[in-house]
Amino acid sequence: MTSLPGGSDHGGSSAEPQPLVCARCGTPAAGPPPPTWTCSVENGVRQYFCDTCSRENLRAIEGRLDSAWW
C-alpha cells in the first residue's frame, strides 16, 4: 500500500470544513449542499451555485462555460 507524503494514513484534514456558500452570489447553505444546487469543477476547484444562480445561468451551464463567462 502506498501512502501520501507527509506521514498520515488517515486521509482528510483536521481543519474544520468551511461553510458552503454560492460561488456567484454568496448565499449560504444550511448544512450539506441542497439537491437543487449545482456543483461545478472549474480549473480543478469545486464550486457550488445556489438554485437561483443555477436557473438564471442554465444555458451557460449546459454549454459548459466557466462561471467567469456568465
Short mmCIF file of the C-alpha atoms (twelve columns), coordinates in Angstrom:
data_MODEL
# 
_entry.id   MODEL 
# 
loop_
_atom_site.group_PDB 
_atom_site.id 
_atom_site.type_symbol 
_atom_site.label_atom_id 
_atom_site.label_alt_id 
_atom_site.label_comp_id 
_atom_site.label_asym_id 
_atom_site.label_seq_id 
_atom_site.Cartn_x 
_atom_site.Cartn_y 
_atom_site.Cartn_z 
_atom_site.pdbx_PDB_model_num 
ATOM 1  C CA . MET A 1  0.000   0.000  0.000   1 
ATOM 2  C CA . THR A 2  1.288   3.445  -0.868  1 
ATOM 3  C CA . SER A 3  0.962   6.414  1.472   1 
ATOM 4  C CA . LEU A 4  0.912   10.075 0.577   1 
ATOM 5  C CA . PRO A 5  3.997   12.085 1.514   1 
ATOM 6  C CA . GLY A 6  3.579   13.746 4.868   1 
ATOM 7  C CA . GLY A 7  3.036   10.744 7.061   1 
ATOM 8  C CA . SER A 8  -0.633  10.371 7.935   1 
ATOM 9  C CA . ASP A 9  -2.596  7.431  6.562   1 
ATOM 10 C CA . HIS A 10 -5.878  8.691  7.985   1 
ATOM 11 C CA . GLY A 11 -6.788  10.857 4.969   1 
ATOM 12 C CA . GLY A 12 -8.726  14.084 5.234   1 
ATOM 13 C CA . SER A 13 -7.610  17.142 7.094   1 
ATOM 14 C CA . SER A 14 -8.006  18.158 10.680  1 
ATOM 15 C CA . ALA A 15 -9.274  21.613 9.681   1 
ATOM 16 C CA . GLU A 16 -12.937 22.409 10.159  1 
ATOM 17 C CA . PRO A 17 -14.984 22.282 6.945   1 
ATOM 18 C CA . GLN A 18 -15.781 25.688 5.519   1 
ATOM 19 C CA . PRO A 19 -19.450 26.702 5.390   1 
ATOM 20 C CA . LEU A 20 -20.909 26.198 1.934   1 
ATOM 21 C CA . VAL A 21 -21.800 29.393 0.044   1 
ATOM 22 C CA . CYS A 22 -22.843 30.073 -3.537  1 
ATOM 23 C CA . ALA A 23 -19.759 30.928 -5.594  1 
ATOM 24 C CA . ARG A 24 -21.726 33.549 -7.518  1 
ATOM 25 C CA . CYS A 25 -23.959 35.429 -5.061  1 
ATOM 26 C CA . GLY A 26 -22.668 34.284 -1.654  1 
ATOM 27 C CA . THR A 27 -25.932 32.749 -0.417  1 
ATOM 28 C CA . PRO A 28 -25.092 30.375 2.456   1 
ATOM 29 C CA . ALA A 29 -26.358 26.780 2.502   1 
ATOM 30 C CA . ALA A 30 -27.574 25.286 5.747   1 
ATOM 31 C CA . GLY A 31 -25.686 22.017 6.103   1 
ATOM 32 C CA . PRO A 32 -24.737 19.893 3.079   1 
ATOM 33 C CA . PRO A 33 -25.407 21.219 -0.420  1 
ATOM 34 C CA . PRO A 34 -29.146 21.103 -1.155  1 
ATOM 35 C CA . PRO A 35 -30.143 18.873 -4.111  1 
ATOM 36 C CA . THR A 36 -31.253 21.973 -6.027  1 
ATOM 37 C CA . TRP A 37 -27.744 23.462 -6.014  1 
ATOM 38 C CA . THR A 38 -25.316 22.896 -8.898  1 
ATOM 39 C CA . CYS A 39 -21.756 21.658 -8.422  1 
ATOM 40 C CA . SER A 40 -19.145 22.681 -10.983 1 
ATOM 41 C CA . VAL A 41 -15.445 21.813 -11.164 1 
ATOM 42 C CA . GLU A 42 -13.546 24.659 -12.819 1 
ATOM 43 C CA . ASN A 43 -9.755  24.539 -13.111 1 
ATOM 44 C CA . GLY A 44 -9.685  21.740 -10.556 1 
ATOM 45 C CA . VAL A 45 -11.700 23.685 -7.970  1 
ATOM 46 C CA . ARG A 46 -15.175 22.519 -6.894  1 
ATOM 47 C CA . GLN A 47 -17.713 25.361 -6.806  1 
ATOM 48 C CA . TYR A 48 -21.359 25.311 -5.764  1 
ATOM 49 C CA . PHE A 49 -24.110 27.543 -7.138  1 
ATOM 50 C CA . CYS A 50 -27.490 28.135 -5.482  1 
ATOM 51 C CA . ASP A 51 -30.709 27.211 -7.259  1 
ATOM 52 C CA . THR A 52 -31.417 30.845 -8.223  1 
ATOM 53 C CA . CYS A 53 -27.997 31.386 -9.841  1 
ATOM 54 C CA . SER A 54 -28.213 27.951 -11.478 1 
ATOM 55 C CA . ARG A 55 -31.606 28.765 -13.042 1 
ATOM 56 C CA . GLU A 56 -30.502 32.223 -14.218 1 
ATOM 57 C CA . ASN A 57 -27.431 30.766 -15.954 1 
ATOM 58 C CA . LEU A 58 -28.783 27.414 -17.135 1 
ATOM 59 C CA . ARG A 59 -27.794 27.872 -20.801 1 
ATOM 60 C CA . ALA A 60 -24.219 28.792 -19.886 1 
ATOM 61 C CA . ILE A 61 -24.018 25.785 -17.554 1 
ATOM 62 C CA . GLU A 62 -25.349 23.430 -20.244 1 
ATOM 63 C CA . GLY A 63 -22.877 24.954 -22.703 1 
ATOM 64 C CA . ARG A 64 -20.091 24.114 -20.223 1 
ATOM 65 C CA . LEU A 65 -18.943 27.712 -19.967 1 
ATOM 66 C CA . ASP A 66 -16.874 28.557 -16.885 1 
ATOM 67 C CA . SER A 67 -18.692 30.818 -14.436 1 
ATOM 68 C CA . ALA A 68 -16.330 33.671 -15.372 1 
ATOM 69 C CA . TRP A 69 -18.247 33.868 -18.698 1 
ATOM 70 C CA . TRP A 70 -21.671 34.188 -17.072 1 
# 
